[in-house]
Amino acid sequence: MGQEQSSLIDEDVQPRSLCDRTLESIAKYIKDGRAKKIVVMVGAGISTSAGIPDFRSPDTGLYANLARLELPYAEAVFDISYFRSNPLPFYTLARELYPGSYKPTISHSFIRLLSRKGLLLKLFTQNIDCLDRVAGVPAEDIVEAHGSFSSQHCIDCGKHFPDEEMAMAVSGGRVPHCKVVTCGGLVKPDIVFFGESLPASFHENTSLPAAADLCLVIGTSLSVQPFASLPSLCAEGVPRLLINLERVGGLGSRPDDVVLLGPCDTGVRKLAKALGWDEELESLWKETRAVEVDRLETPPELVITGDHTLESQINQLADDVEGTLKISQRNADQLRQYLEEDEFNGSLGQSKKINPPEVSSASLSNGPVPSKDSVNEGPSSRSTATLQRDLPGGVKPHPTKQDAGESCLEVSTASI
């Protein structure tokens, strides 16, 4: 699936299906009953107004905050090889993003409204925040291209891990492990990490855009393949509406493309007003925000909001790592002294027993914690070799630039 030509259509070229290339024409197309199978493709932009910080802003993004942990590269928090060696950074992030911390936006409610009216063929989302589910979009209408927090499994044996225990582990800052006695592997939410394949449900539904009679693309950079190519799969003559801060992905290059630049919620409200659905949408959104969702609502201690809280958590984790390193160094010094004294006594023929130093549980509770140097080198000698084998000099570019597409992630948090 490749990107189509991205040049803007000449203004003199007449639309084939629309009266003109305006939002009002899209609304008329829907009201006339010509749009009965609508595909919606969304990204992180529909969730930013919920308060979920984006990933890539230089100063306030989640990657910028996580960089304080001196990861080998910011995206390592979503790298499966690094996760196997050091899952702590991911679970620090998970406390911020876990469902229950945020409420759906009016953009999510608009998608639910399409579903309720029987017009939604399928929602393709790059987001992992589950806000579409919280908004009431039926699970069977959603393709979570990059997975989500809605389920979790052991990364070794594949055994499902109980939802309640996962919520408790995330809330308590603990790394969950498989309950199978003979396994004990790390448990990870079913989010697609770099180095993992997209879920089968994505590939099974890539034929749907070709069957759609209207395509809505909302709040996405369309920079991550293969998701980025979905709009190009819509048939020629099928109107495509982009609601986004900037023009992306070749939208605007076809005769029936309409581009509405600006915040997602603003654009969605304009469309709803043109459809005469504005009051219904506002009422539905108000209802959605008041509903407590049992499955996705988290315990009170897990409810975290705002960048400041995330920053404090990351600082705490950094302090914990530093403290653990100091403890580990003290244990190493004590052990070295013990071995030297034991060797000296042995050379004198003495049989006096010297008790080895007690190893602090803090240095063992979460497994080996890499030092500053070892973190910069990579998660382990094995995984470092893997990362360095991928690219010259061990440099790993931003995954969204990859062509293969099978290991990419755009998260909302605001795909990833």
Salt bridges, closest charged atoms under 4 A:
GLU4 OE2 - ARG240 NH1 2.63
GLU4 OE1 - ARG254 NE 3.19
ASP32 OD2 - LYS28 NZ 2.75
GLU75 OE2 - HIS398 NE2 3.34
GLU144 OE2 - ARG133 NE 2.83
ASP156 OD1 - ARG84 NH1 2.92
ASP163 OD1 - HIS160 NE2 3.69
ASP163 OD2 - ARG295 NE 3.18
GLU165 OE1 - LYS179 NZ 3.24
ASP190 OD2 - HIS153 ND1 2.84
GLU196 OE1 - LYS188 NZ 3.27
GLU236 OE2 - ARG254 NE 3.62
ASP257 OD2 - ARG240 NH2 2.67
GLU280 OE2 - ARG116 NH2 3.39
GLU280 OE1 - LYS117 NZ 3.19
GLU282 OE2 - ARG269 NE 2.68
GLU287 OE2 - ARG112 NH2 3.50
GLU311 OE2 - ARG68 NH1 3.27
GLU322 OE2 - LYS326 NZ 3.65
ASP333 OD1 - ARG336 NH1 2.97
GLU406 OE2 - HIS203 NE2 3.53
